[in-house]
Amino acid sequence: MLRRSLRLLESGYYTAEGSPSISYKEKIYRIFRRRTQQNGQNLLNYLNFEDTMENTMTFDPDEPFRSCVPDGWLCETNETQISRVKTDMYRCITDVRNWSCFVVVLLLAFAITCLHFQLKAVKQELNVRSQQMEMCSPVADTMANFALHSQGAMVLKELSSDTYRPTEYHILKRMMCWLRRQCKEKIVIKGHSVLRAGECWCFPGDHGHLVIALSNPATISHVTLGHITKSQSLSGVITSAPREFSVYGMQTSVDNGSYLLTAVYNENNAGFQIFALPNPDGTVFSHVKIHFHNNWGNSEQTCIYAFRVHGELAAEL
């Protein structure tokens, strides 16, 4: 026997036989969205909503999905839906791949352009540096040098001026200077194309001389004298640079020599300065003597960085 509510029994809800006197029949109608109502014929055919539900309400788990899917989607078969999904996915992947390729090509083109301009700038810089190096001694570096130590030329130190030694040096430093004097004069005929401050031979006072034995007997046409420029000097001046000098050609190391030229080294010009003999007569010389008459104002010392002798080999005459 079913359990009955006393409140409903007192209110006459039950009949004499004990059955409820009121019966409910509920009809559930689904309410579709406006766009589903307009194009809902295919959806109604698929869902079969011609019959309404009575007495109970059933929950359809596909209802949220059906309310938002595109029109006509539910009328398609599973194979058609899968095929459409695959097509859309392939199209999306293809679009992404095409855009990726385009971006990669664009980045590569940008990188190649930047590299091209960078290489062009480096090439221009190298050309400028090369021209600057050629301006140091455009003629002397392309001419044979008979006063080059690596080819056999020598400085005759016993016939040359003494090496400058500061008076305030300690006794140990004096000894080191004496030992270094044995090879200090060689720096003049080393043939360095780049002159560095301090790498020179100095003699005391403002006048002196230097005797060089050439590597081979030769006829002399030009000589080159080198000193650092003002811009390379820490003080901005080069008072110890030679000024007026004379060159003599010697056939032996003991003769008086033949006068070749007298010239002036300009302190405001390039480091290497070349001087042509005014009247070369084709005489063959084996030694050269350079006599320095004065410098640009330093009374303590005169510094010589480089000296070169140019001409033609005697055997080729």
LINCORRA-V720291 format. One line per field, one symbol per residue. phi: phi as a letter, one per 20 degrees, with the letter a starting at -180 (. if undefined). burial: 1 if it has 9 or more other C-alpha atoms within 8 Angstrom, else 0. A space follows every 10 residues. Layout:
phi=???
burial=???
This chain:
phi=.ffdefffff enfdeffnef eccdcddede deffffffcd ffffffelef eeecmcddee fefffffcff fnffeeffff ffffffffff ffffffffff ffffffffff ffffffffff ffffffffff ffffffbfef fddfdeddff dofceeffdd ffffcgfeff gfffffffff ffcfffffdf mfededgneb dddfmdbabb dceffbfbed dbccdcbfef feefenccfe ffdebcccec ecfdefndfd acbceefeef fecdceffcf dnfecdccdd deeacepeee bcddebbccd rcfffef
burial=0000000110 0011100000 0000000000 0000010011 0111000000 0011000000 0000001000 1001000000 1000000000 0000000000 0000000000 0000000000 0000000000 0000011001 0001111110 0111111001 1010000010 0001001000 1001111111 1000100001 1111111111 1111111111 1111111111 0110000101 1111111111 1000001001 1000101000 1111001001 0001111111 1111110100 1111111111 1111000
